Amino acid sequence: DIQLTQSPSFLSASVGGRVTITCRASQAFSSYLSWYQQKSGRAPKLLIYASSTLQSGVPSRFSGTRSGTEFTLTITNLQPEDFATYYCQQFNSYPFTFGQGTKLEIK
Amino acid sequence: DVQLVESGGGLVQPGGSLRLSCAASEFTFASHAMAWVRQAPGKGLEWVSSISGSGDSPYYAASVKGRFSISRDNSKNTLFLQMNSLRADDTAVYYCVRGDGGGRIFYFDYWGQGSLVTVSS
């Protein structure tokens, strides 16, 4: 199974700021990695797929990149509605594993 | 807009069974693979099972293989998850999710609101 290690687990930032969340895979695979945002009590929402493709309707302040087995989600100009928990997920092979999540809080 | 509405959750005793349903609308159901993802209280997301648009090629997480069965009725636009031999660690919100295409899945683009399953005596 492909293990995904997200870091950090918790993150504190200010409105208007910039954050980067990393998802490191246990082995090399294709670029089929997605990022989701989940707000408390709500279903996850797709932000980015195929490592760097922005889902329709998602603001351009969200971006994703890949370098080898390391995938990053960057959020610039943080808005109040961005404070949530973020998950990565790989679709290279079954089981479709998730990272453990990163909770982004307001500083 | 795509709609995925889960039902069938509730309280069940350890060793019991439950069947979840997911009613899909506003898209061509048979053209999309579907899946179930769960989230235990206060925990992260766990992929449970997937099925292709045609209903073949089911896949399961090791934690549920042999106990859970995924199926679909394309004539009724409905996805199912039959859960048998339930254990306390199956307690979670179960989300119905849509795959991007009918065969191999590259991402999950729509999620239902979730259905809570509680396994307790």
Boltz contact constraints between the chains, C-beta under 6 A:
constraints:
  - contact:
      token1: [A, 32]
      token2: [B, 106]
      max_distance: 6.0
  - contact:
      token1: [A, 34]
      token2: [B, 107]
      max_distance: 6.0
  - contact:
      token1: [A, 43]
      token2: [B, 95]
      max_distance: 6.0
  - contact:
      token1: [A, 43]
      token2: [B, 111]
      max_distance: 6.0
  - contact:
      token1: [A, 43]
      token2: [B, 113]
      max_distance: 6.0
  - contact:
      token1: [A, 43]
      token2: [B, 114]
      max_distance: 6.0
  - contact:
      token1: [A, 44]
      token2: [B, 111]
      max_distance: 6.0
  - contact:
      token1: [A, 46]
      token2: [B, 109]
      max_distance: 6.0
  - contact:
      token1: [A, 49]
      token2: [B, 107]
      max_distance: 6.0
  - contact:
      token1: [A, 87]
      token2: [B, 45]
      max_distance: 6.0
  - contact:
      token1: [A, 91]
      token2: [B, 105]
      max_distance: 6.0
  - contact:
      token1: [A, 91]
      token2: [B, 106]
      max_distance: 6.0
  - contact:
      token1: [A, 94]
      token2: [B, 59]
      max_distance: 6.0
  - contact:
      token1: [A, 95]
      token2: [B, 47]
      max_distance: 6.0
  - contact:
      token1: [A, 95]
      token2: [B, 61]
      max_distance: 6.0
  - contact:
      token1: [A, 96]
      token2: [B, 47]
      max_distance: 6.0
  - contact:
      token1: [A, 98]
      token2: [B, 44]
      max_distance: 6.0
  - contact:
      token1: [A, 98]
      token2: [B, 45]
      max_distance: 6.0
  - contact:
      token1: [A, 100]
      token2: [B, 44]
      max_distance: 6.0
  - contact:
      token1: [A, 101]
      token2: [B, 44]
      max_distance: 6.0
